[in-house]
Amino acid sequence: MTNLPEKIYTEQDLARAKTQANVVGWAQGAGVVLGGAILWNLLGWIPLALGLGAAGWLLYKMVSRPKGDDGE
């Protein structure tokens, strides 16, 4: 038994996969923006701004944690 791939992909296959990944990424981004705009309209800007601020603060706290912090 060898570790060879089952199928050899051509440059055209790889280019098509990259293009499809880009299209999916743009569609996801557009969906997030559209969903955010609809949510902004439904909730109003104050609760949404507070929620985004809280989420940003939590994300900052998680990312800025020291590397050696293991809870002790």
C-alpha positions in Angstrom: 0.0 0.0 0.0 1.4 3.4 -1.0 0.6 7.0 0.0 -0.1 8.1 -3.6 -3.2 10.1 -4.2 -6.1 8.4 -5.8 -6.4 11.1 -8.5 -3.8 13.4 -10.0 -5.3 16.9 -10.2 -4.4 19.1 -13.2 -3.6 22.8 -13.1 -7.1 23.5 -14.5 -8.7 21.5 -11.7 -6.7 23.5 -9.1 -7.6 26.9 -10.8 -11.3 25.9 -10.9 -11.2 24.9 -7.2 -9.6 28.3 -6.3 -12.2 30.2 -8.3 -15.0 28.3 -6.7 -13.5 28.9 -3.2 -13.3 32.7 -4.0 -16.9 32.8 -5.2 -18.1 30.9 -2.0 -16.1 33.4 0.1 -17.6 36.4 -1.6 -21.1 34.9 -1.2 -20.6 34.2 2.5 -19.3 37.8 3.0 -22.3 39.2 1.2 -24.6 37.1 3.3 -23.0 38.3 6.5 -23.3 41.9 5.4 -26.9 41.5 4.3 -27.8 39.7 7.5 -26.2 42.4 9.6 -28.0 45.1 7.7 -31.4 43.3 8.2 -30.6 42.8 11.9 -29.6 46.5 12.2 -32.9 47.5 10.7 -34.9 45.1 13.0 -33.2 45.9 16.2 -32.1 49.4 15.8 -28.6 50.7 16.1 -28.2 51.0 19.9 -28.6 47.3 21.0 -26.7 46.1 18.0 -23.8 48.5 18.6 -23.7 47.4 22.3 -23.7 43.7 21.2 -20.9 44.3 18.7 -19.0 46.2 21.3 -19.3 43.4 23.8 -18.4 40.8 21.2 -15.3 42.8 20.2 -14.3 43.2 23.8 -14.6 39.5 24.5 -12.6 38.7 21.3 -9.9 41.2 22.4 -9.7 39.6 25.8 -9.3 36.1 24.3 -6.7 37.2 21.8 -4.6 39.4 24.1 -4.3 36.7 26.8 -0.6 35.9 27.6 0.8 32.8 26.0 1.9 31.2 29.3 -1.4 31.7 31.0 -2.7 28.3 31.9 -5.2 29.3 34.7 -2.9 28.8 37.7 
